[in-house]
Amino acid sequence: MNLRVKATVLDAGGIKRTLQRIAHEILEKNQGVEDLVVIGIRTRGAYLAERIAGNIKEIEGKDVPVGAMDITMYRDDLTEVAEQPVVHSTEIDFDINKKKIILVDDVLFTGRTVRCALDELIDFGRPACIQLAVLVDRGHRELPIRPDFVGKNIPTSMNESVEVRLKEMDEEEEVVLLEEKAGS
């Protein structure tokens, strides 16, 4: 599929401000950092989780545990993704029982990735609650999943997609709206 950039939705400064706002909203909703942990869905969600935890530390002066999870083996479309899917490690080296988990992803679309993450988290223990933070919500849910914290809502059509580019992976820092090129 040939895609072209239709619009830049967030630049580097916009991403930074958005993640700072999300950190403030998390602290307000949870009345501080007690029993709070942040877990990002690999790959970009893990980087965003690190940034949100860093913002929380700047605001509260306290560290919160940060983890990263790979949901590959929990996917319901594993055979459709790749013949030999690449599985990365899940790094949750703290107890999640009775913790308030902030689950972080870059783009919320159908809700299937989040469903996989929920399944995996429950395999690790019984948290007090799981709250979802996403940088972008683009709509088109197939499952009854909604985020608690949203950076930006971007209504999209089915021939559009949202791409989050982060310096840790992409050497760029932006969120772009892509659309299929005419004649593709």
C-alpha positions as CSV (number, residue, x, y, z in Angstrom):
1,M,0.0,0.0,0.0
2,N,1.4,3.4,-1.0
3,L,0.8,6.0,1.6
4,R,1.5,9.7,1.7
5,V,1.6,12.2,4.6
6,K,-1.7,14.0,4.6
7,A,-1.0,16.1,7.8
8,T,1.4,16.4,10.7
9,V,-0.8,16.1,13.7
10,L,1.8,16.6,16.5
11,D,5.4,17.8,16.2
12,A,8.1,17.1,18.8
13,G,6.9,20.0,21.1
14,G,3.3,18.8,20.8
15,I,4.2,15.3,21.8
16,K,6.2,16.6,24.8
17,R,3.3,18.8,26.0
18,T,0.8,16.1,25.4
19,L,2.7,13.6,27.5
20,Q,3.2,16.2,30.3
21,R,-0.6,16.8,30.3
22,I,-1.3,13.0,30.4
23,A,1.1,12.7,33.4
24,H,-0.8,15.5,35.2
25,E,-4.1,13.8,34.5
26,I,-2.9,10.4,35.7
27,L,-1.7,12.0,39.0
28,E,-5.0,13.9,39.5
29,K,-7.1,10.8,38.8
30,N,-5.0,8.6,41.1
31,Q,-4.4,11.2,43.7
32,G,-0.6,10.8,43.5
33,V,1.8,7.9,42.9
34,E,0.9,5.5,45.6
35,D,0.6,1.9,44.2
36,L,1.0,3.4,40.7
37,V,3.0,1.5,37.9
38,V,3.3,2.3,34.3
39,I,3.6,-0.4,31.6
40,G,4.0,0.3,27.9
41,I,3.0,-1.9,25.0
42,R,6.1,-2.6,22.8
43,T,7.4,-0.9,20.9
44,R,6.5,2.8,20.9
45,G,4.1,2.4,23.9
46,A,7.1,1.3,25.9
47,Y,9.0,4.5,25.0
48,L,6.0,6.6,25.8
49,A,5.6,4.9,29.2
50,E,9.2,5.8,30.1
51,R,8.5,9.4,29.2
52,I,5.3,9.5,31.2
53,A,7.0,8.0,34.2
54,G,9.8,10.6,33.8
55,N,7.2,13.4,33.7
56,I,5.5,12.0,36.9
57,K,8.9,12.0,38.6
58,E,9.4,15.6,37.6
59,I,6.0,16.6,39.0
60,E,5.9,14.5,42.2
61,G,9.6,13.9,42.8
62,K,9.0,10.2,43.1
63,D,9.9,7.3,40.8
64,V,7.2,4.9,39.7
65,P,8.0,1.4,38.4
66,V,8.0,1.2,34.6
67,G,7.6,-2.0,32.6
68,A,7.3,-3.0,28.9
69,M,5.3,-5.8,27.4
70,D,5.3,-7.6,24.1
71,I,1.8,-8.9,23.2
72,T,2.8,-10.9,20.1
73,M,2.0,-14.3,21.6
74,Y,-1.4,-13.0,22.8
75,R,-2.6,-11.8,19.4
76,D,-5.7,-13.4,17.8
77,D,-4.2,-12.8,14.4
78,L,-0.7,-14.2,15.0
79,T,-0.7,-16.4,11.9
80,E,-1.8,-13.5,9.7
81,V,0.9,-11.2,11.0
82,A,4.0,-13.1,9.9
83,E,5.1,-16.7,9.3
84,Q,7.8,-16.3,11.9
85,P,6.7,-13.4,14.2
86,V,9.4,-11.6,16.1
87,V,8.8,-11.8,19.8
88,H,10.4,-9.3,22.1
89,S,10.7,-9.7,25.8
90,T,8.2,-8.6,28.4
91,E,9.9,-6.7,31.2
92,I,7.7,-6.4,34.3
93,D,10.1,-6.9,37.1
94,F,7.8,-5.8,39.9
95,D,4.7,-7.2,41.5
96,I,1.5,-5.9,39.9
97,N,-0.9,-7.3,42.5
98,K,-3.1,-4.6,44.0
99,K,-1.3,-2.0,41.9
100,K,-2.9,0.8,39.7
101,I,-1.6,0.0,36.3
102,I,-1.3,2.7,33.6
103,L,-1.2,0.8,30.4
104,V,0.4,2.9,27.6
105,D,0.1,2.6,23.8
106,D,0.8,4.9,21.0
107,V,-2.3,4.6,18.8
108,L,-5.7,3.1,19.8
109,F,-7.6,1.8,16.8
110,T,-9.7,-1.4,16.9
111,G,-8.8,-2.2,20.5
112,R,-7.4,-5.6,19.8
113,T,-3.9,-4.8,20.9
114,V,-5.2,-3.5,24.2
115,R,-7.2,-6.7,24.6
116,C,-4.1,-8.8,24.2
117,A,-2.3,-6.6,26.7
118,L,-5.0,-7.1,29.2
119,D,-4.9,-10.8,28.8
120,E,-1.1,-10.8,29.4
121,L,-1.3,-8.5,32.4
122,I,-3.8,-10.8,34.1
123,D,-1.3,-13.6,33.7
124,F,1.1,-11.5,35.8
125,G,-1.3,-11.0,38.7
126,R,-4.4,-9.2,39.9
127,P,-4.0,-5.4,39.8
128,A,-6.3,-3.1,41.6
129,C,-7.2,-1.5,38.3
130,I,-5.9,-1.0,34.8
131,Q,-6.2,2.4,33.2
132,L,-5.4,3.0,29.5
133,A,-3.3,6.0,28.3
134,V,-2.9,6.5,24.5
135,L,-1.1,9.2,22.6
136,V,-3.6,9.0,19.8
137,D,-7.2,7.6,19.6
138,R,-8.2,7.3,15.9
139,G,-11.5,5.6,16.4
140,H,-12.9,2.5,14.6
141,R,-13.2,0.3,17.7
142,E,-14.1,-3.3,17.2
143,L,-14.1,-4.1,21.0
144,P,-15.6,-2.2,23.9
145,I,-12.4,-0.6,25.0
146,R,-12.0,3.1,25.7
147,P,-9.0,5.0,27.0
148,D,-8.8,6.8,30.3
149,F,-6.2,9.3,29.1
150,V,-6.0,10.5,25.5
151,G,-3.4,12.7,24.0
152,K,-5.2,13.5,20.8
153,N,-8.4,12.3,19.1
154,I,-7.9,12.0,15.4
155,P,-11.0,10.9,13.5
156,T,-9.8,8.9,10.5
157,S,-11.3,7.1,7.6
158,M,-10.5,3.5,6.8
159,N,-8.1,4.5,4.0
160,E,-6.1,6.6,6.5
161,S,-3.6,5.6,9.2
162,V,-1.8,7.3,12.0
163,E,1.9,6.9,12.4
164,V,3.8,7.8,15.6
165,R,7.5,8.5,15.0
166,L,9.7,8.7,18.0
167,K,13.4,9.6,18.2
168,E,14.2,6.4,20.0
169,M,13.2,4.3,16.9
170,D,12.6,6.6,14.0
171,E,15.1,9.4,14.5
172,E,12.1,11.7,14.0
173,E,9.6,13.0,16.5
174,E,6.1,13.5,15.2
175,V,2.6,12.1,14.7
176,V,1.4,12.0,11.1
177,L,-1.8,11.2,9.4
178,L,-1.2,9.1,6.3
179,E,-3.6,8.3,3.4
180,E,-3.5,6.0,0.5
181,K,-2.1,7.6,-2.7
182,A,-4.6,7.8,-5.5
183,G,-4.4,4.8,-7.8
184,S,-2.8,2.6,-5.2
